[in-house]
Amino acid sequence: MKQRDDVRKACMADVMRLCAREASARDRQGVRTCLKANFSKTSQACQTTLRNAAGERETQGSSSRPRSSDRSNTPEPKP
């Protein structure tokens, strides 16, 4: 939750400037997509916060991702 609050604080002005339509529709996925598409146009603070948040998600998610040894050994069908 703190991560989301940090992103909100750092990126709110950018969201309103670049992704107003998605924000007014309360389309969270649309706002994420818009920020990704306009990343280079966002403020330095927003870019830094988004990078930090992505790094934290990677760190948290890596322990819950299945390893290749955990997956089924069924071969992929050939086209």
C-alpha positions in Angstrom: 0.0 0.0 0.0 2.8 2.4 0.8 4.2 1.8 -2.7 0.9 2.7 -4.3 0.7 5.9 -2.2 4.3 6.8 -3.2 3.4 6.4 -6.9 0.2 8.4 -6.4 2.1 11.3 -4.8 4.9 11.4 -7.3 2.8 10.8 -10.5 -0.6 12.4 -9.8 0.3 15.6 -11.8 1.6 13.5 -14.6 -1.5 11.3 -14.6 -3.8 14.4 -14.7 -1.7 15.9 -17.5 -1.1 12.8 -19.7 -3.8 10.4 -18.7 -6.8 12.5 -17.7 -9.3 10.4 -19.6 -8.3 7.2 -17.9 -8.1 8.9 -14.5 -11.5 10.4 -14.8 -12.9 7.0 -15.8 -11.1 5.5 -12.7 -9.5 3.0 -15.1 -6.5 1.9 -13.1 -5.2 -0.4 -15.9 -5.7 2.3 -18.4 -3.7 4.7 -16.2 -0.9 2.2 -15.9 -0.9 1.6 -19.7 -0.9 5.4 -20.3 2.0 6.0 -17.9 4.0 3.3 -19.6 3.3 4.7 -23.0 4.2 8.2 -21.9 7.0 7.3 -19.4 9.6 9.6 -21.1 7.1 12.5 -20.7 6.6 12.0 -16.9 8.5 14.0 -14.3 11.8 12.7 -12.9 10.1 12.0 -9.5 7.4 9.9 -11.2 10.0 8.0 -13.3 12.1 7.2 -10.2 9.1 6.1 -8.1 7.8 3.9 -10.9 11.2 2.3 -11.4 11.5 1.7 -7.6 8.0 0.2 -7.5 8.7 -2.1 -10.5 11.9 -3.3 -8.8 10.1 -4.0 -5.6 7.4 -6.0 -7.5 10.1 -8.0 -9.2 11.8 -8.8 -5.9 8.5 -9.8 -4.3 7.3 -11.7 -7.3 10.4 -13.7 -8.0 9.9 -15.9 -5.0 6.3 -16.8 -6.0 7.0 -17.5 -9.7 7.1 -21.1 -10.6 10.5 -22.4 -11.6 10.9 -24.3 -14.8 11.4 -27.5 -12.7 8.0 -26.9 -11.2 6.2 -26.9 -14.5 4.8 -29.9 -16.2 7.1 -31.8 -18.4 4.5 -32.1 -21.2 6.1 -31.0 -24.5 4.7 -28.1 -26.3 2.6 -29.0 -29.4 4.3 -28.3 -32.7 2.5 -26.0 -35.1 
